Amino acid sequence: RGIRGGQAGSAVHRCLSFLLLLSSSSSSSCLPRAAQFLRQRQRRAYQIFEETKQGHLERECVEEHCSKEEAREVFENDPETEYFYPKYLGELKFLISLFGNAGMLTSMYCSVLFFYSLCKPDLPNQCSPDPCHKEGTVKCEDLKGDFYCECKRGWQGKKCEKDIDECRTQNGGCNQLCLNKLGSYRCSYIDECTASADICGEAHCKNLISSYECLCDAGYKYDDVKKTCQDIDECEEKLCEQTCVNSPGSYTCHCDGRGGVKLSQDMNTCENIIPCVPFAIGRSVKSLHLGRMFSGTPVIRLRFKRKQMTRLVAEFDFRTFDPEGILFFAGGHQDSTWIVLALRKGRLELQLKYNGIGRVTSTGPVINHGMWQTISVEELERNLILKVNRDAVMKIAVSGDLFTLDKGVYHLNLTVGGLPFKAKNLILPINPRLDGCMRAWNWLNGEDTSIQETIKMNEKMQCFAVAGRGSFYPGRGFAVFNLTYTQPSSGNETKTNWEIEVNAVIQPATDTGVLFALVTEKASVPLSLSLIDYHSTKKLKQQVQTSIFVEKFPCSVLVTGSSFQKQLSDLLPASLFVPYLSPFPTDVPVTSTPVTASYHGCMTLKLRNTALDLDEALYKHSDITSHSCPPIEQEGQ
């Protein structure tokens, strides 16, 4: 077509100016790409746009009139398409108005536009501002004309703005309810325990996955029909070695300590009680223990017969911590002539009866200090002479003879450690029990050799070789006291309270044993104080709360408190409680208290700050020494 030279020149000038403008404004990195493009264009002789992009720009936009969608296929993104397409339309319209069929100028202009596509100016950061949904996006990535939103787990969509409903796929893997949440989900279960409060009755309800469970406390089992917790009788399972006592929700094993056993640490079996502290319990075969017979009967009985009148001579070594008791009796019978050598308040006392007249004389030093001393009593020229360590401490004139004549023979009865009649028939009654030791005796000038042979054959008649103060419990036997410890309430004479205060100084040989107990006439034990080595007391019977103050030695135990008094008073009147020392008699059930074993070791007791004298007990086992205790055995002995 014909065209005016001025218009053509203006169009060419316009294209070249636009190309220079793009070159000057583009970054240096696009220049090599542009140069490569121009070299390729020169070699291809006007075949400008061969498959240089995903679309074909020469075919789409030069040879044919391209649509915006076709341009989008070339640029593959919206920003560049939006930049290119308006200019393409405007310039194409201008060229056609000049040349009709654009020809070479159209091709040149398109080359310019393609040069722009290679050297496009810097586009703004597509992630600023952030187009992604903040809550569902990990990060935004700038794609130079586009952006990419990396979604968090549970989100989807171009901008990560859509929540994924996990519950729509296999119920989210939940067994019961699936609850969708923004970006997540959770499984929920039906809580039968909450939905139905009485579903387990009196048992505890435990919610489980898709179910529930009814649980009872330890020692109980659940009854599905009655919805109750039934006690388990563990005794039927033979868990205890000896005696088993079932209780609600539990059980207790008992071992009869009177047989020398105790409950093991497993709280089910029994084991022997073995002394852990050895005492020097060696005895002297040349000594005689005067306190062996608790009944007060003599430990030795001798009867002397003479054809002629003979005077009394008695001499012996003596040792004791006991303040009171009988050493020996000499004479005829209760209503005849006799003398009694005794100890009262630690001093020697002589009671005598001649021709129906009685006298009591006490003199001399205190001798119950535990040291050996020599004592003698002698008839000499109508006098009785009493000596301590060869020193005369008493001289009494008498008007008769101790030997009595019967059928031409003179007779004399002599008893050691007791009386041939009841102590209440003495001139001044006395407790005849004496925990003392005698040796090197000489009765009527040594005419009593049979005594020594008897003692050698019976160890229980012998004394401890060494002894100190205190009472010794050999691990068997008990002592009984009947005490009254009720007192009027302050300000109210009609009501009575009781209080018992015990102070115990102990030196145990074993780790288990009864120290003190209250036992009723019905053989129940409302209170017991014991040594026990259990590491666990969960299965023991419920203990009364007491105030206990413990030092290394002594151990003071104070049992008071109105609540405790009430518990005891609800059982029986307090006056019927009988304290027992060391273990229980056979009529007390083994199940009445956790410990029934005998205490083994030394102990001194005080009740209301008054020493408890075992010689005053209603009963005491003969193997318990009331006022002497052997020392602990030293290594190497």
Buried (B, 14 or more C-beta within 10 A) or exposed (E): EEEEEEEEEEBBEBBEEBBEEBEEEBEEEBEEEBEEBEEEBEEEEEEBBEEBBEBBBBBBBBEEEBEEEBBBBBBEBEBBBBBBBEEBBEBBEBBEEBBEEBEEBBBBBBBBBBBBBBBBEEBEEBBEEBBBBEEBBEEBEBEBBBBEBEBBEBBBBEBBBEBBEBBEEEBBEBEEEBEBEEBBBEBEBEEBBEEEEEBBBBBEBEBEEEEBBBBBEEBBEBBEEEBBBEBBEBBEEEBBBBBBBBBEBBBBBBBBBBBBBBBBEEBBBBBEBEEEEEBBBEBBBBBBBBBBBBEBBBBBBBEBEBEEEBEBBBBBBBBBBBBBBBBBBBBBEEEBBBBBBBBBEBBBBBBBBBEEEEBBBBBBEEBBEBEEBBBBBBBEEEEBBBBBEEEEBBEBEBEBBBBBEEEEEBBBBBBBBBBBBEBEEBEBEBBBBBBBBBBEBEBBEEEBEEBEEEBEEEEEBBBBBBBBBBBBBBBBBBBBBEEEBEEEEEEEEEEBBBBBBBBBBBBBBBBBBBBBBBBBEEEBBBBBBBBBEBEEEEBBBEEEEEEEEEEEEBBBBBBEBEEBBEBBBEBBEBEEBBBBBBBBEEEBBBBBBBBBBBBBBBBBBBBEEEEBBBBEBEEBBEBBBBBBBBBBEEEEE
